[in-house]
Amino acid sequence: MTSTEVEPVEAEVTHKEKPRFLTRREVAALFGVSASTVTRWAQKGLLRTVRTPGGHYRFPAAETHRLAQSSDRAELLRLD
């Protein structure tokens, strides 16, 4: 290796992706219910939510997708 060549260095990626959140309408489409039903579920504490500064509900995407694919989904729909 000459003095002008640079040896490649493997960099470790350390940044974390921002968590993705779903809107009420996206959650409603995922479960096949209305957006107002999703709001009711959020108010009852049946879905984990985050509130925006403007007061809108946001739902953690990974957790919401897991719930939609689990057996708990039937229980959630039954409670509606």
C-alpha positions as CSV (number, residue, x, y, z in Angstrom):
1,M,0.0,0.0,0.0
2,T,1.4,3.4,-0.9
3,S,1.1,6.5,1.2
4,T,-1.8,7.9,-1.0
5,E,-3.9,4.8,-0.6
6,V,-6.4,4.6,2.2
7,E,-7.2,1.4,3.9
8,P,-11.0,0.8,4.0
9,V,-12.5,0.8,7.5
10,E,-15.7,-0.9,8.3
11,A,-18.0,1.6,10.1
12,E,-20.4,0.4,12.7
13,V,-23.9,1.8,12.2
14,T,-25.0,3.2,15.5
15,H,-27.9,5.5,14.7
16,K,-31.3,4.2,15.6
17,E,-34.3,4.6,13.3
18,K,-37.1,6.7,14.6
19,P,-40.0,4.7,15.8
20,R,-42.8,4.7,13.2
21,F,-46.3,5.7,14.2
22,L,-49.7,5.1,12.6
23,T,-52.6,7.5,12.3
24,R,-56.1,6.7,13.4
25,R,-57.1,6.1,9.8
26,E,-54.2,3.7,9.2
27,V,-55.1,1.7,12.3
28,A,-58.8,1.7,11.3
29,A,-57.9,0.3,7.9
30,L,-55.6,-2.3,9.5
31,F,-58.4,-3.6,11.8
32,G,-61.3,-3.0,9.3
33,V,-63.1,-0.6,11.7
34,S,-64.0,3.1,11.7
35,A,-61.6,5.8,12.9
36,S,-64.0,6.7,15.7
37,T,-63.8,3.1,16.9
38,V,-60.0,3.4,17.0
39,T,-60.4,6.6,19.1
40,R,-62.8,4.7,21.5
41,W,-60.2,1.9,21.9
42,A,-57.5,4.5,22.6
43,Q,-59.7,6.3,25.2
44,K,-60.4,3.0,26.9
45,G,-56.7,2.2,27.0
46,L,-57.1,-0.9,24.7
47,L,-54.4,0.4,22.3
48,R,-51.1,2.1,23.3
49,T,-51.0,5.7,22.1
50,V,-48.9,8.8,21.9
51,R,-50.5,12.2,21.7
52,T,-49.1,14.8,19.4
53,P,-48.8,18.4,20.6
54,G,-52.0,19.1,18.7
55,G,-53.8,16.4,20.6
56,H,-54.0,13.8,17.8
57,Y,-53.5,10.1,18.5
58,R,-50.5,8.2,17.1
59,F,-50.1,4.5,17.5
60,P,-46.7,2.6,17.6
61,A,-46.6,0.8,14.3
62,A,-44.8,-2.4,15.3
63,E,-46.9,-2.9,18.4
64,T,-50.2,-2.2,16.5
65,H,-49.2,-4.6,13.6
66,R,-48.4,-7.3,16.2
67,L,-51.8,-6.8,17.8
68,A,-53.6,-6.9,14.5
69,Q,-52.0,-10.3,13.7
70,S,-52.5,-11.8,17.2
71,S,-55.4,-13.7,18.8
72,D,-56.0,-10.6,20.9
73,R,-57.4,-8.9,17.8
74,A,-60.6,-11.0,18.1
75,E,-61.1,-9.9,21.7
76,L,-60.5,-6.2,20.7
77,L,-63.1,-6.5,17.9
78,R,-65.5,-8.2,20.2
79,L,-65.3,-5.3,22.7
80,D,-66.4,-2.8,20.0
